[in-house]
Amino acid sequence: MLIQQRNLQKNIDEYSFNAHYMPLTSESSFHSSLAFLPHSSRFGTVLDYQNYLA
């Protein structure tokens, strides 16, 4: 529960400091983690692949 509270507070703080207005760069932004999504996801069924592609 403590980790979730920290994550929520971090998100609130980032929003209050207008972090969502930061420009997208090739080094960092929300899209940087998308490339690692297949490695952190579990693909055991056809439905898992369909959900990933949806």
C-alpha positions in Angstrom: 0.0 0.0 0.0 2.9 2.4 0.8 4.3 2.0 -2.7 0.9 2.9 -4.3 0.6 5.9 -2.1 4.1 7.1 -3.1 3.3 6.6 -6.8 0.0 8.5 -6.4 1.7 11.3 -4.6 4.5 11.4 -7.2 1.8 11.7 -10.0 0.0 14.4 -8.2 3.2 16.3 -7.6 4.3 16.0 -11.3 0.9 17.3 -12.4 1.0 20.2 -10.0 4.5 21.2 -11.4 3.1 20.9 -14.9 5.3 18.0 -15.9 2.7 17.0 -18.5 3.9 20.1 -20.5 7.4 18.8 -20.8 8.4 18.3 -24.4 8.8 14.8 -25.9 12.4 13.9 -26.5 14.1 10.8 -27.9 15.7 10.1 -24.5 12.7 10.4 -22.1 8.9 10.6 -22.2 6.0 8.3 -21.8 6.8 6.6 -25.1 10.2 5.5 -24.0 8.8 2.6 -21.9 6.6 1.3 -24.8 9.5 -0.5 -26.4 10.0 -2.6 -23.3 6.3 -3.5 -22.9 6.6 -6.9 -24.7 9.4 -7.9 -22.3 7.4 -7.0 -19.2 4.2 -8.6 -20.4 3.2 -12.2 -20.3 2.1 -13.8 -23.5 0.7 -17.2 -22.8 -2.5 -17.3 -25.0 -3.7 -16.0 -28.3 -6.0 -13.6 -26.3 -2.8 -12.1 -24.7 -1.4 -11.3 -28.1 -4.8 -9.9 -29.3 -5.0 -7.7 -26.2 -1.5 -6.4 -26.8 -2.2 -5.5 -30.4 -5.6 -3.9 -29.6 
